[in-house]
Amino acid sequence: GVGMGMTAPVSITAFPAEDGSLQQNVKVSLRIPSQFQASPPCPSDESIKIEERQEMTIYSTQFGGYAKEVDYVDYAAKLKSALGSEAAYRKDFYFCNGYDPPMKPYGRRNEVWFVKE
């Protein structure tokens, strides 16, 4: 019953298949606004969970435009290539992040994050 508004980034946990495409199971995460951090309201929908994201170090790449799945897959491949075989990071998932409302036509920011092991 508490309205919190939209926060940024909207973070999608993507689980890549062997060929680099994304599996259909994804997790969408929204940041709880600062004023609710200490005591978040309880979700009324059982499919919504409150999770605390642990501190992490990430490898990241940024791109613009209206991001689609193919864009995230493409930039994840570019980030993987740029990191080479020396960097240790989680291969079983990565984060696809969008920072802008749908109505913003220009100057959009999107990121792909790999979590450092």
Secondary structure, DSSP 8 states (H G I E B T S, - for coil): -------S-EEEEE-B-TTS-B-S--EEEE---GGGSSS----SSTT----------EEEEEE-SS--HHHHHHHHHHHHHHHTTT--B-SS-EEEEE-S-TT--SS--EEEEEEB-
